[in-house]
Amino acid sequence: MATNVPTTSPAQPPYKRVQQKSDFDCMWACIATLTGKTIEEVKKVAIDYGHIPDHGPYWFHDDALISKVLVPLGFSGSIWRSSESYTDIEHNIAICLTDYLDETELGRAVLFVRTPSSPGAKTGDCCVIDPAFWIDAKDHVRRDLKDFKMPWYIGVTRLATVKTQGK
């Protein structure tokens, strides 16, 4: 299974950004960025595994549904967790909500990536890959996260690959 492999260079984004195509596919674009697939390929996985209907309706911000889509792509996801700052994010990879509105409990998804300074470290090079099509190109990959609000996140972990007999 081909997946994007993070780089360690601060000059390069750790994953190749996939831009969302509509106002409602930011979560698909984040998963596509993480896995090195297209938005259509990620949606096909969700349809093929019976997690969403072919033509909606669906709202793709449910943590259980996101986790079900991540697994066949080689990742697992946590439940939604709250954060006051990017420093609160306990995972090195996370799908985060930004532009979040408490009244509607809605936000848009971005991909947070931390390249630890050493194994197990909670510090290191951090960035957010933002799939939004309407933002300035300089904000596609953000490294200054001090004032960038991400009040909710799903921690993402790469699954260990299990080699089956005969393969």
N, C-alpha and C positions, 0 to 999 in steps of 0.2 A: 504494500500500500504506500503510495507516494504521498508524503506530507512535506510541507514547508519545513526547512530546518533553520532555526534561528542563527543569525550571525552574531558576532561579538563586537563588531566595529560600531562605535558610536556614530560614525558618519553615515552608515547604512541603516535603514530600518530593519528590524530583526525578521520581518516577514514581508512578502510582497503584498502590498495593499490591494484589496479588491474593492472597487467603488460600488456603492449601492446604486441601484437603477431607479428606485422610486422612494417615496417618503416612508415606505413601510417595510423595506427589506434590509434594514441596518443589521439585524441579528444574523440574517443569512449571510450578509457580506462579511461580518466578523468571523463566522465559522469558515467561510470560504477562504479568507485571508489566512487563518490558522492552519488549514488543511491543504492549502495549495490547489484548491478546486475552484470551479466557478460557482456562482450562486445557483445556477440551474442544476449542477451536479449535486449540490448539497440538498436542494429541494427534492430531487429525485430520490436520494437516500431516505429522506423523511417520508415520501410517498410510498416507496417500495417496502419499507419496514412497517407500514400501516400507521404511522404516527400523525399524518395529516391527509385530508382528502385531496384528490387531484386538483380541484378548483375551489378551494376554500369552502366555507369560511373558516378562518382560524386566526388566532392572535398568538404570535410567536414570542411571548415573553414569559411563559410558564417555565419555571426551573426544571420541573420533571420532564417536560417535553424537550427542552433544550438538551438535557442530559441523555435522553433516549436517542436524539439525533447525533450527539457527539460520539457515543459508544461505537457504532459501526465505522466511524471515521478515525478511530484510534485514540479517543480521549474520553475522560469522564468529567462530569461537572458536579459542583456542590449545589446546595440550596442557595437562594439569595441571602447575602449577608450585608450588613450595613457598614459604612465606612465614613469617617469624617475627613479623611485625607488619603491620598495614595499610599502613605506610609502604613495605613491600617490594613492594607490588602495583604493577606497572609500567603497567597499563592504567587508564583512567578509568572503565571499566565492567568488572566481573568477577563471575562466579558463583563463590562461595567455599563451602568446607565449614567448618562450625563443629560443635562437639560431636563432634569427630573422635576415633575410637578407633584407635590404631595396631594393636592386636591383630587387629581385624576389617577394618581399612582402610575403615571406614564413617563417615559423618558426614551432616549434613543441610545442604541448600543455602540460602544467603542471597544477596541481590544487593548488591554493593558499587558505589557510585557516587561519583566524584570530579568536582566542578565546578572545573576548574583556575582559579587566580587570574589567569593570563594564558595566551595560547596556548602550548602545549608545556610548560607548567609541571607539575611533579610535586607541587605543593602546591595547596591550595584547600580548599573546603568538601567534606568527606567524610561519607558516611553509609552505613549498612547497612539495607536494607529486608528485614525478616524475615517470611516468609510463614506462620510457624507459627501454628496456631489456638489453641494452649494457652498462649501467652505473654501477659503483661500488655500492655494497649493502649499503654502508655508505651514499650514495647520494639518496637513495630511498625516504627518508624524510629529507629535509634540514631545519635547523632552523637558520643557519647563512645566512641571506639573504642580508647582506650589499653590496656585490659585485655581487649578482645574478641578471642578467638583465632580465627583463620582460617588454619590451617596449609597449606591447599591452595586454589588458585584456577585458573579458566580465564579468561584475558583475553578480553574481547569487544570487537569493533570493528564499527561500523556500516559496511555496504557502501555504496559510492558507487552511486547509481542510474544505470543506463545507459538512455538513451532510445533505443528502437528506432525504425527508420524507419517512418513512418506512424502513430505513436502520440503 
